[in-house]
Amino acid sequence: MKKMKSPYHGHRFPAIVISCAVRWYLRISLSLRDIEELLLERGVVVTYETIRCWCDKFGAGFAQRAKAVRPKPGSTWHLDEVFVTLRGEPYLLWRAVDEHGAELDVLVQKRRDKAAAKRFFRRVLRSNPVPRKIVTDQLRSYPAAKADIPELAQVKHVLVKAAARVNNRAENRHQPTRRRERQMCGFREAHRTQAFLSCFGPIRQHFALSRHQMNAQMNAARHRTILKERLATWHGWTVSDPVEMVD
């Protein structure tokens, strides 16, 4: 068994501090300066720009680990798009979730046409199995793009009216993004927004459990137990040194 070089090699602070800062930023609605202050209270002197670099370097890897341990996605995709404003220009945030509300993927794009829909379909297919059914609003780009993708040729496609609230699975998943957008006083650049939201969704969902009122089996004690398990899993990814088997 050969020990790999730690991803934290060369960093002044230990893994537990870095992983904690990244988790706070991508899970809780805190600014980089808020996290700088919280760490200072605990005796860790670090600038908010350093925390930004930690999130850029480690966030994507942590998000991939969160995706890897989540339950197998459902067989129904709910797709929806919402406008976001980046430096005064409108962009589209495309989002796909399964029938359980688990986010499958997101993509920030400038357009809302067939090419954009096709690009999003292919992105979601790269990391998820072919669904049994797709539910979208009545945007004509969806059926036009689906017809050009062989993997989706036999997949049932249900078009619903946005006003009917039938596609709430996808529409409700925009809400955490909207809250975070307000807290950050808006997003800035498309590539940074894409990078942030690609990490934000999986990590947030890893810790965001069903509310007690919505799940009769999720009482306070069970909520704490599961959350402790999720935290232990997180520390297993982010703090333990990686190893590699060699012949």
Accessible surface in RSA format (square Angstrom, percent):
REM  Atomic radii and reference values for relative SASA: ProtOr
REM  Chains: A
REM  Algorithm: Lee & Richards
REM  Probe-radius: 1.40
REM  Slices: 20
REM RES _ NUM      All-atoms   Total-Side   Main-Chain    Non-polar    All polar
REM                ABS   REL    ABS   REL    ABS   REL    ABS   REL    ABS   REL
RES MET A   1   155.97  80.8  89.65  59.3  66.33 157.9  66.34  56.4  89.63 118.7
RES LYS A   2   126.38  61.7 121.54  74.6   4.83  11.5  69.65  62.7  56.73  60.4
RES LYS A   3   137.60  67.1 115.32  70.8  22.29  53.1  68.77  61.9  68.83  73.3
RES MET A   4    88.79  46.0  75.98  50.3  12.81  30.5  72.71  61.8  16.08  21.3
RES LYS A   5   153.67  75.0 125.49  77.0  28.19  67.1  87.70  78.9  65.97  70.3
RES SER A   6    31.88  26.9  25.79  34.4   6.09  14.0  22.04  46.9   9.84  13.8
RES PRO A   7    66.10  48.2  50.05  45.6  16.05  58.3  62.93  52.0   3.17  19.7
RES TYR A   8    23.62  11.0  18.91  10.8   4.71  12.3  17.59  13.2   6.03   7.4
RES HIS A   9   121.87  66.6 100.00  69.5  21.88  56.0  64.19  66.2  57.68  67.1
RES GLY A  10    77.05  95.0   0.00   N/A  77.05  95.0  36.91 101.3  40.13  89.9
RES HIS A  11    55.49  30.3  31.63  22.0  23.87  61.1  24.59  25.3  30.90  36.0
RES ARG A  12   193.81  81.4 153.37  78.2  40.43  96.3  81.80 111.8 112.01  67.9
RES PHE A  13    28.73  14.4  25.37  15.7   3.37   8.8  26.13  15.8   2.60   7.4
RES PRO A  14    79.04  57.6  66.65  60.8  12.39  45.0  78.55  64.9   0.49   3.0
RES ALA A  15    16.45  15.1  11.17  17.2   5.28  12.0  11.17  15.7   5.28  14.0
RES ILE A  16    82.61  47.0  81.82  61.0   0.79   1.9  81.82  58.9   0.79   2.1
RES VAL A  17    22.20  14.6  19.55  17.7   2.65   6.4  22.20  19.3   0.00   0.0
RES ILE A  18     0.00   0.0   0.00   0.0   0.00   0.0   0.00   0.0   0.00   0.0
RES SER A  19     0.43   0.4   0.43   0.6   0.00   0.0   0.00   0.0   0.43   0.6
RES CYS A  20    26.20  19.8  24.67  27.5   1.53   3.6  10.04  25.4  16.15  17.4
RES ALA A  21     0.00   0.0   0.00   0.0   0.00   0.0   0.00   0.0   0.00   0.0
RES VAL A  22     0.00   0.0   0.00   0.0   0.00   0.0   0.00   0.0   0.00   0.0
RES ARG A  23    39.40  16.5  39.40  20.1   0.00   0.0   0.00   0.0  39.40  23.9
RES TRP A  24    29.72  11.9  29.72  14.4   0.00   0.0  17.23   9.2  12.49  20.3
RES TYR A  25    25.21  11.8  25.21  14.3   0.00   0.0  10.69   8.0  14.52  17.9
RES LEU A  26     4.15   2.3   4.15   3.0   0.00   0.0   4.15   2.9   0.00   0.0
RES ARG A  27    72.63  30.5  66.87  34.1   5.76  13.7   7.12   9.7  65.50  39.7
RES ILE A  28    74.69  42.5  71.88  53.6   2.80   6.8  74.69  53.8   0.00   0.0
RES SER A  29    60.39  51.0  43.59  58.2  16.80  38.7  22.48  47.9  37.91  53.1
RES LEU A  30    34.45  19.2  34.41  24.6   0.05   0.1  34.41  24.2   0.05   0.1
RES SER A  31    39.23  33.1  36.25  48.4   2.97   6.8  33.71  71.8   5.52   7.7
RES LEU A  32    14.68   8.2  12.64   9.0   2.04   5.1  12.64   8.9   2.04   5.5
RES ARG A  33   145.84  61.2 140.76  71.8   5.09  12.1  55.48  75.8  90.37  54.8
RES ASP A  34    54.19  38.0  51.82  51.6   2.37   5.6   8.54  20.1  45.65  45.5
RES ILE A  35     0.00   0.0   0.00   0.0   0.00   0.0   0.00   0.0   0.00   0.0
RES GLU A  36    52.64  30.2  52.45  39.7   0.18   0.4  11.32  21.9  41.32  33.7
RES GLU A  37   120.28  69.1 116.54  88.2   3.74   8.9  38.49  74.5  81.79  66.8
RES LEU A  38    53.27  29.7  53.17  38.0   0.10   0.3  53.27  37.4   0.00   0.0
RES LEU A  39     5.91   3.3   5.91   4.2   0.00   0.0   5.91   4.1   0.00   0.0
RES LEU A  40   101.68  56.6  92.63  66.3   9.04  22.7  92.63  65.1   9.04  24.3
RES GLU A  41   136.58  78.4  99.40  75.2  37.18  88.5  47.14  91.2  89.44  73.0
RES ARG A  42   139.88  58.7 107.23  54.7  32.65  77.7  53.45  73.1  86.42  52.4
RES GLY A  43    63.12  77.8   0.00   N/A  63.12  77.8  34.02  93.4  29.10  65.2
RES VAL A  44    24.37  16.0  22.16  20.1   2.20   5.3  24.30  21.1   0.07   0.2
RES VAL A  45   106.70  70.2 100.95  91.4   5.74  13.8 101.58  88.3   5.12  13.9
RES VAL A  46     8.85   5.8   1.12   1.0   7.74  18.6   5.19   4.5   3.67   9.9
RES THR A  47    75.91  54.0  75.12  76.2   0.79   1.9  70.06  94.1   5.85   8.8
RES TYR A  48    55.02  25.7  55.02  31.3   0.00   0.0  26.77  20.1  28.25  34.8
RES GLU A  49    80.12  46.0  79.93  60.5   0.19   0.4  46.11  89.2  34.01  27.8
RES THR A  50    47.17  33.5  43.70  44.3   3.47   8.3  22.05  29.6  25.12  38.0
RES ILE A  51     0.00   0.0   0.00   0.0   0.00   0.0   0.00   0.0   0.00   0.0
RES ARG A  52    81.74  34.3  81.55  41.6   0.20   0.5  24.15  33.0  57.59  34.9
RES CYS A  53    78.11  59.1  73.52  82.0   4.59  10.8  24.12  61.1  53.99  58.2
RES TRP A  54     7.83   3.1   7.69   3.7   0.14   0.3   3.94   2.1   3.89   6.3
RES CYS A  55    13.26  10.0   7.48   8.3   5.78  13.6   7.70  19.5   5.56   6.0
RES ASP A  56    83.44  58.4  54.10  53.9  29.34  69.4  30.92  72.8  52.53  52.4
RES LYS A  57   118.96  58.0  87.50  53.7  31.46  74.9  70.76  63.7  48.20  51.3
RES PHE A  58    12.90   6.5  10.08   6.2   2.83   7.4  12.71   7.7   0.20   0.6
RES GLY A  59     0.10   0.1   0.00   N/A   0.10   0.1   0.10   0.3   0.00   0.0
RES ALA A  60    59.46  54.7  56.36  87.0   3.10   7.1  58.26  82.0   1.20   3.2
RES GLY A  61    40.02  49.4   0.00   N/A  40.02  49.4  35.89  98.5   4.13   9.3
RES PHE A  62    15.31   7.7  15.31   9.5   0.00   0.0  15.31   9.3   0.00   0.0
RES ALA A  63     2.77   2.6   2.77   4.3   0.00   0.0   2.77   3.9   0.00   0.0
RES GLN A  64   109.84  61.4 106.54  77.9   3.30   7.9  38.96  82.9  70.88  53.8
RES ARG A  65   116.47  48.9 116.47  59.4   0.00   0.0  32.47  44.4  84.00  50.9
RES ALA A  66     4.33   4.0   0.66   1.0   3.67   8.3   0.92   1.3   3.41   9.0
RES LYS A  67    42.61  20.8  33.80  20.7   8.81  21.0  19.16  17.2  23.44  25.0
RES ALA A  68    81.19  74.6  40.25  62.1  40.94  93.1  52.77  74.3  28.42  75.3
RES VAL A  69    77.24  50.8  46.20  41.8  31.04  74.8  53.14  46.2  24.10  65.4
RES ARG A  70    60.03  25.2  42.18  21.5  17.85  42.5  33.16  45.3  26.87  16.3
RES PRO A  71   116.26  84.7  99.48  90.7  16.79  61.0 111.64  92.2   4.62  28.7
RES LYS A  72   172.71  84.3 145.49  89.3  27.22  64.8  93.65  84.3  79.06  84.2
RES PRO A  73    30.10  21.9  19.28  17.6  10.82  39.3  21.85  18.0   8.25  51.3
RES GLY A  74    12.69  15.7   0.00   N/A  12.69  15.7   8.74  24.0   3.95   8.8
RES SER A  75    48.33  40.8  40.96  54.7   7.36  17.0  33.97  72.3  14.36  20.1
RES THR A  76     7.90   5.6   7.90   8.0   0.00   0.0   3.65   4.9   4.26   6.4
RES TRP A  77     1.81   0.7   1.81   0.9   0.00   0.0   0.00   0.0   1.81   2.9
RES HIS A  78    19.06  10.4  19.06  13.3   0.00   0.0  14.11  14.5   4.95   5.8
RES LEU A  79     0.10   0.1   0.10   0.1   0.00   0.0   0.10   0.1   0.00   0.0
RES ASP A  80    12.35   8.7  12.30  12.2   0.05   0.1   0.00   0.0  12.35  12.3
RES GLU A  81    12.95   7.4   0.75   0.6  12.20  29.1   0.22   0.4  12.74  10.4
RES VAL A  82    29.42  19.4  25.86  23.4   3.56   8.6  29.42  25.6   0.00   0.0
RES PHE A  83   102.31  51.2  98.15  60.8   4.16  10.8  98.20  59.5   4.11  11.8
RES VAL A  84     3.32   2.2   1.23   1.1   2.09   5.0   3.20   2.8   0.12   0.3
RES THR A  85    75.86  54.0  69.60  70.6   6.26  14.9  37.78  50.7  38.08  57.6
RES LEU A  86     4.96   2.8   2.30   1.6   2.66   6.7   2.30   1.6   2.66   7.2
RES ARG A  87   164.60  69.1 125.40  63.9  39.20  93.3  67.79  92.6  96.81  58.7
RES GLY A  88    66.66  82.2   0.00   N/A  66.66  82.2  32.64  89.6  34.02  76.2
RES GLU A  89    87.47  50.2  87.31  66.1   0.16   0.4  27.51  53.2  59.96  49.0
RES PRO A  90    76.81  56.0  74.61  68.0   2.20   8.0  75.09  62.0   1.72  10.7
RES TYR A  91    43.04  20.1  43.04  24.5   0.00   0.0   9.61   7.2  33.43  41.2
RES LEU A  92     5.46   3.0   5.46   3.9   0.00   0.0   5.46   3.8   0.00   0.0
RES LEU A  93     0.45   0.3   0.45   0.3   0.00   0.0   0.45   0.3   0.00   0.0
RES TRP A  94     0.00   0.0   0.00   0.0   0.00   0.0   0.00   0.0   0.00   0.0
RES ARG A  95     4.42   1.9   4.42   2.3   0.00   0.0   0.00   0.0   4.42   2.7
RES ALA A  96     0.00   0.0   0.00   0.0   0.00   0.0   0.00   0.0   0.00   0.0
RES VAL A  97     0.00   0.0   0.00   0.0   0.00   0.0   0.00   0.0   0.00   0.0
RES ASP A  98     2.68   1.9   2.68   2.7   0.00   0.0   0.00   0.0   2.68   2.7
RES GLU A  99    51.13  29.4  48.19  36.5   2.94   7.0  30.76  59.5  20.37  16.6
RES HIS A 100   128.01  70.0 103.93  72.2  24.08  61.6  70.78  72.9  57.23  66.6
RES GLY A 101     3.28   4.0   0.00   N/A   3.28   4.0   3.28   9.0   0.00   0.0
RES ALA A 102    27.83  25.6  26.17  40.4   1.66   3.8  27.59  38.9   0.24   0.6
RES GLU A 103    14.15   8.1  12.40   9.4   1.75   4.2   1.62   3.1  12.52  10.2
RES LEU A 104     1.04   0.6   0.69   0.5   0.35   0.9   0.96   0.7   0.08   0.2
RES ASP A 105    11.02   7.7   8.25   8.2   2.77   6.6   2.77   6.5   8.25   8.2
RES VAL A 106     1.16   0.8   1.13   1.0   0.03   0.1   1.13   1.0   0.03   0.1
RES LEU A 107    20.26  11.3  20.26  14.5   0.00   0.0  20.26  14.2   0.00   0.0
RES VAL A 108    16.82  11.1   0.53   0.5  16.28  39.2   0.53   0.5  16.28  44.2
RES GLN A 109    12.78   7.1   6.86   5.0   5.92  14.1  12.78  27.2   0.00   0.0
RES LYS A 110    95.09  46.4  79.37  48.7  15.72  37.4  73.28  66.0  21.81  23.2
RES ARG A 111   163.16  68.5 157.31  80.2   5.85  13.9  37.50  51.3 125.65  76.2
RES ARG A 112    99.16  41.6  88.24  45.0  10.92  26.0  24.59  33.6  74.57  45.2
RES ASP A 113    60.75  42.6  55.65  55.4   5.09  12.0  38.10  89.7  22.65  22.6
RES LYS A 114    88.81  43.3  86.21  52.9   2.60   6.2  46.20  41.6  42.61  45.4
RES ALA A 115    54.07  49.7  45.40  70.1   8.67  19.7  50.15  70.6   3.92  10.4
RES ALA A 116     1.22   1.1   1.02   1.6   0.21   0.5   1.02   1.4   0.21   0.5
RES ALA A 117     0.91   0.8   0.00   0.0   0.91   2.1   0.14   0.2   0.77   2.0
RES LYS A 118    61.36  29.9  61.36  37.6   0.00   0.0  22.56  20.3  38.80  41.3
RES ARG A 119   131.93  55.4 124.57  63.5   7.36  17.5  56.89  77.8  75.04  45.5
RES PHE A 120     0.86   0.4   0.86   0.5   0.00   0.0   0.86   0.5   0.00   0.0
RES PHE A 121     0.43   0.2   0.43   0.3   0.00   0.0   0.43   0.3   0.00   0.0
RES ARG A 122    92.85  39.0  90.40  46.1   2.45   5.8  41.91  57.3  50.94  30.9
RES ARG A 123    57.79  24.3  56.37  28.7   1.42   3.4   6.42   8.8  51.37  31.1
RES VAL A 124     0.00   0.0   0.00   0.0   0.00   0.0   0.00   0.0   0.00   0.0
RES LEU A 125    29.84  16.6  14.01  10.0  15.83  39.8  14.16   9.9  15.69  42.2
RES ARG A 126   178.65  75.0 137.78  70.2  40.87  97.3  74.54 101.9 104.11  63.1
RES SER A 127    65.42  55.3  33.23  44.3  32.19  74.1  43.06  91.7  22.36  31.3
RES ASN A 128    10.43   7.2   0.88   0.8   9.56  23.0   3.67   8.8   6.77   6.5
RES PRO A 129    72.24  52.6  58.37  53.2  13.87  50.4  70.50  58.2   1.74  10.8
RES VAL A 130    76.48  50.3  53.16  48.1  23.32  56.2  53.16  46.2  23.32  63.2
RES PRO A 131     7.49   5.5   0.00   0.0   7.49  27.2   1.98   1.6   5.51  34.2
RES ARG A 132   147.08  61.8 132.94  67.8  14.13  33.7  76.81 105.0  70.26  42.6
RES LYS A 133    50.14  24.5  50.14  30.8   0.00   0.0   1.77   1.6  48.37  51.5
RES ILE A 134     0.00   0.0   0.00   0.0   0.00   0.0   0.00   0.0   0.00   0.0
RES VAL A 135     7.43   4.9   7.43   6.7   0.00   0.0   7.43   6.5   0.00   0.0
RES THR A 136     0.00   0.0   0.00   0.0   0.00   0.0   0.00   0.0   0.00   0.0
RES ASP A 137    14.94  10.5  14.94  14.9   0.00   0.0   6.19  14.6   8.75   8.7
RES GLN A 138   102.48  57.3  84.26  61.6  18.22  43.4  25.78  54.9  76.70  58.2
RES LEU A 139    35.21  19.6  26.38  18.9   8.83  22.2  32.53  22.8   2.67   7.2
RES ARG A 140   208.23  87.4 201.63 102.8   6.60  15.7  76.48 104.5 131.75  79.8
RES SER A 141    13.40  11.3   9.01  12.0   4.39  10.1   3.31   7.0  10.09  14.1
RES TYR A 142     0.61   0.3   0.61   0.3   0.00   0.0   0.61   0.5   0.00   0.0
RES PRO A 143    48.31  35.2  41.61  37.9   6.70  24.3  42.91  35.4   5.40  33.6
RES ALA A 144    40.58  37.3  28.05  43.3  12.53  28.5  38.59  54.3   1.99   5.3
RES ALA A 145     0.00   0.0   0.00   0.0   0.00   0.0   0.00   0.0   0.00   0.0
RES LYS A 146    23.46  11.4  23.23  14.3   0.23   0.6   3.35   3.0  20.11  21.4
RES ALA A 147    85.54  78.6  45.57  70.3  39.97  90.9  56.25  79.2  29.28  77.6
RES ASP A 148    58.95  41.3  40.18  40.0  18.77  44.4  13.24  31.2  45.71  45.6
RES ILE A 149     0.52   0.3   0.00   0.0   0.52   1.2   0.07   0.0   0.45   1.2
RES PRO A 150   105.23  76.7  83.96  76.5  21.27  77.3  92.07  76.0  13.16  81.8
RES GLU A 151    88.76  51.0  69.39  52.5  19.36  46.1  42.82  82.8  45.93  37.5
RES LEU A 152     0.00   0.0   0.00   0.0   0.00   0.0   0.00   0.0   0.00   0.0
RES ALA A 153    62.87  57.8  35.73  55.1  27.14  61.7  41.28  58.1  21.59  57.2
RES GLN A 154   174.07  97.3 141.74 103.6  32.33  77.0  67.09 142.8 106.98  81.1
RES VAL A 155    12.30   8.1   5.62   5.1   6.68  16.1   7.35   6.4   4.96  13.4
RES LYS A 156   128.72  62.8 118.21  72.5  10.51  25.0  76.89  69.2  51.83  55.2
RES HIS A 157    42.56  23.3  14.90  10.4  27.66  70.8  11.23  11.6  31.33  36.5
RES VAL A 158    43.01  28.3  39.85  36.1   3.16   7.6  43.01  37.4   0.00   0.0
RES LEU A 159    84.81  47.2  59.94  42.9  24.86  62.5  59.94  42.1  24.86  66.9
RES VAL A 160    15.56  10.2  10.84   9.8   4.72  11.4  15.56  13.5   0.00   0.0
RES LYS A 161   135.14  65.9 130.46  80.0   4.68  11.1  74.67  67.2  60.48  64.4
RES ALA A 162    57.14  52.5  48.16  74.3   8.98  20.4  48.98  69.0   8.16  21.6
RES ALA A 163    94.96  87.3  63.47  98.0  31.49  71.6  73.49 103.5  21.47  56.9
RES ALA A 164    58.00  53.3  27.82  42.9  30.18  68.7  39.50  55.6  18.50  49.0
RES ARG A 165   158.37  66.5 147.57  75.2  10.80  25.7  40.07  54.8 118.30  71.7
RES VAL A 166    87.77  57.8  68.16  61.7  19.61  47.2  74.20  64.5  13.57  36.8
RES ASN A 167     0.72   0.5   0.38   0.4   0.34   0.8   0.38   0.9   0.34   0.3
RES ASN A 168    54.64  37.7  54.42  52.6   0.22   0.5  15.55  37.4  39.08  37.8
RES ARG A 169   116.43  48.9 112.38  57.3   4.05   9.6  19.39  26.5  97.04  58.8
RES ALA A 170     0.00   0.0   0.00   0.0   0.00   0.0   0.00   0.0   0.00   0.0
RES GLU A 171    30.62  17.6  23.86  18.0   6.77  16.1  20.62  39.9  10.00   8.2
RES ASN A 172    73.89  51.0  69.43  67.1   4.46  10.7  18.92  45.5  54.96  53.1
RES ARG A 173    64.95  27.3  62.11  31.7   2.84   6.8   7.04   9.6  57.92  35.1
RES HIS A 174    13.81   7.6  13.74   9.5   0.08   0.2  13.74  14.2   0.08   0.1
RES GLN A 175    93.14  52.1  91.45  66.8   1.68   4.0  26.94  57.3  66.20  50.2
RES PRO A 176    13.59   9.9  11.09  10.1   2.50   9.1  11.97   9.9   1.62  10.1
RES THR A 177     3.20   2.3   3.20   3.2   0.00   0.0   2.14   2.9   1.06   1.6
RES ARG A 178    72.95  30.6  72.78  37.1   0.17   0.4  31.21  42.7  41.74  25.3
RES ARG A 179   110.37  46.3 105.13  53.6   5.25  12.5  49.93  68.2  60.45  36.6
RES ARG A 180     1.37   0.6   1.26   0.6   0.12   0.3   0.73   1.0   0.64   0.4
RES GLU A 181    22.29  12.8  22.25  16.8   0.05   0.1   8.01  15.5  14.28  11.7
RES ARG A 182   162.75  68.3 142.40  72.6  20.36  48.5  78.70 107.6  84.05  50.9
RES GLN A 183    63.53  35.5  38.77  28.3  24.75  58.9  34.59  73.6  28.94  22.0
RES MET A 184    54.64  28.3  37.12  24.6  17.51  41.7  45.20  38.4   9.43  12.5
RES CYS A 185   104.43  79.0  77.24  86.2  27.18  63.9  31.19  79.0  73.24  79.0
RES GLY A 186    20.82  25.7   0.00   N/A  20.82  25.7  16.75  46.0   4.06   9.1
RES PHE A 187     9.56   4.8   3.59   2.2   5.97  15.5   5.97   3.6   3.60  10.3
RES ARG A 188   113.10  47.5 107.88  55.0   5.22  12.4  42.61  58.2  70.49  42.7
RES GLU A 189    65.77  37.8  60.92  46.1   4.86  11.6  22.44  43.4  43.33  35.4
RES ALA A 190    34.64  31.8  28.17  43.5   6.47  14.7  28.47  40.1   6.17  16.3
RES HIS A 191   126.64  69.2 114.39  79.5  12.25  31.3  89.84  92.6  36.80  42.8
RES ARG A 192    98.77  41.5  93.56  47.7   5.22  12.4  37.28  50.9  61.49  37.3
RES THR A 193     3.99   2.8   1.37   1.4   2.63   6.3   2.33   3.1   1.67   2.5
RES GLN A 194    30.24  16.9  30.24  22.1   0.00   0.0  30.20  64.3   0.03   0.0
RES ALA A 195    60.26  55.4  50.64  78.2   9.61  21.9  59.16  83.3   1.10   2.9
RES PHE A 196    24.20  12.1  17.55  10.9   6.65  17.3  23.84  14.5   0.35   1.0
RES LEU A 197     2.32   1.3   1.04   0.7   1.27   3.2   1.04   0.7   1.27   3.4
RES SER A 198    30.27  25.6  23.71  31.6   6.57  15.1  26.10  55.6   4.17   5.8
RES CYS A 199    11.72   8.9  11.72  13.1   0.00   0.0   0.64   1.6  11.08  11.9
RES PHE A 200    12.01   6.0  12.01   7.4   0.00   0.0  12.01   7.3   0.00   0.0
RES GLY A 201     5.51   6.8   0.00   N/A   5.51   6.8   5.51  15.1   0.00   0.0
RES PRO A 202     9.55   7.0   3.40   3.1   6.14  22.3   6.94   5.7   2.60  16.2
RES ILE A 203     0.15   0.1   0.00   0.0   0.15   0.4   0.15   0.1   0.00   0.0
RES ARG A 204    39.21  16.5  39.21  20.0   0.00   0.0   3.80   5.2  35.41  21.5
RES GLN A 205    40.93  22.9  30.63  22.4  10.29  24.5  18.73  39.9  22.19  16.8
RES HIS A 206    16.83   9.2   9.86   6.9   6.97  17.8  10.74  11.1   6.09   7.1
RES PHE A 207     8.71   4.4   5.10   3.2   3.62   9.4   5.10   3.1   3.62  10.3
RES ALA A 208    35.16  32.3  13.91  21.5  21.25  48.3  17.19  24.2  17.98  47.6
RES LEU A 209    28.49  15.9   6.36   4.6  22.13  55.6   9.99   7.0  18.51  49.8
RES SER A 210    59.71  50.5  43.79  58.4  15.91  36.7  17.82  37.9  41.88  58.7
RES ARG A 211   168.82  70.9 162.34  82.8   6.48  15.4  43.74  59.8 125.07  75.8
RES HIS A 212    77.86  42.6  66.80  46.4  11.05  28.3  43.13  44.4  34.73  40.4
RES GLN A 213   166.28  93.0 125.44  91.7  40.83  97.2  70.20 149.4  96.07  72.9
RES MET A 214   159.37  82.5 119.34  79.0  40.03  95.3 107.58  91.5  51.79  68.6
RES ASN A 215    48.22  33.3  44.08  42.6   4.14  10.0   8.16  19.6  40.06  38.7
RES ALA A 216   109.43 100.6  66.17 102.1  43.26  98.4  76.80 108.2  32.63  86.4
RES GLN A 217   142.70  79.8 131.28  95.9  11.43  27.2  44.44  94.6  98.26  74.5
RES MET A 218    14.75   7.6  13.39   8.9   1.37   3.3  13.72  11.7   1.03   1.4
RES ASN A 219    87.26  60.2  81.26  78.5   6.00  14.4  34.98  84.2  52.28  50.5
RES ALA A 220    45.95  42.3  41.65  64.3   4.30   9.8  42.28  59.5   3.67   9.7
RES ALA A 221    59.33  54.6  54.77  84.5   4.56  10.4  56.23  79.2   3.10   8.2
RES ARG A 222   122.44  51.4 116.81  59.5   5.62  13.4  27.57  37.7  94.87  57.5
RES HIS A 223    48.45  26.5  48.45  33.7   0.00   0.0  25.01  25.8  23.44  27.3
RES ARG A 224   139.49  58.6 138.07  70.4   1.42   3.4  56.75  77.6  82.75  50.1
RES THR A 225    74.49  53.0  71.16  72.1   3.33   7.9  48.12  64.6  26.37  39.9
RES ILE A 226    24.91  14.2  24.91  18.6   0.00   0.0  24.91  17.9   0.00   0.0
RES LEU A 227    53.36  29.7  53.36  38.2   0.00   0.0  53.36  37.5   0.00   0.0
RES LYS A 228   143.90  70.2 137.84  84.6   6.05  14.4  82.97  74.7  60.93  64.9
RES GLU A 229   101.20  58.1  95.91  72.6   5.29  12.6  41.99  81.2  59.20  48.3
RES ARG A 230    74.36  31.2  74.13  37.8   0.23   0.6   9.52  13.0  64.84  39.3
RES LEU A 231    50.53  28.1  50.53  36.2   0.00   0.0  50.53  35.5   0.00   0.0
RES ALA A 232    64.53  59.3  50.24  77.5  14.29  32.5  55.49  78.1   9.03  23.9
RES THR A 233    52.99  37.7  43.52  44.1   9.48  22.6  27.04  36.3  25.95  39.2
RES TRP A 234     0.82   0.3   0.82   0.4   0.00   0.0   0.42   0.2   0.41   0.7
RES HIS A 235    68.12  37.2  66.51  46.2   1.61   4.1  45.04  46.4  23.08  26.9
RES GLY A 236    39.71  49.0   0.00   N/A  39.71  49.0  27.97  76.8  11.74  26.3
RES TRP A 237    28.94  11.6  10.71   5.2  18.22  42.8   7.43   4.0  21.51  34.9
RES THR A 238     0.95   0.7   0.00   0.0   0.95   2.3   0.83   1.1   0.11   0.2
RES VAL A 239    51.58  33.9  42.91  38.8   8.67  20.9  42.91  37.3   8.67  23.5
RES SER A 240    68.49  57.9  51.90  69.3  16.59  38.2  34.15  72.7  34.34  48.1
RES ASP A 241    76.71  53.7  56.79  56.5  19.92  47.1  11.44  26.9  65.27  65.1
RES PRO A 242    45.95  33.5  34.83  31.8  11.12  40.4  45.95  37.9   0.00   0.0
RES VAL A 243    83.23  54.8  61.12  55.3  22.11  53.3  61.12  53.1  22.11  60.0
RES GLU A 244    81.88  47.0  78.01  59.0   3.88   9.2  19.65  38.0  62.23  50.8
RES MET A 245   143.43  74.3 120.26  79.6  23.17  55.2 115.03  97.8  28.40  37.6
RES VAL A 246    76.93  50.6  51.38  46.5  25.55  61.6  58.56  50.9  18.38  49.8
RES ASP A 247   196.19 137.4 124.38 123.8  71.81 169.8  73.40 172.7 122.79 122.5
END  Absolute sums over single chains surface
CHAIN  1 A    14023.3      11573.5       2449.7       7539.5       6483.7
END  Absolute sums over all chains
TOTAL         14023.3      11573.5       2449.7       7539.5       6483.7
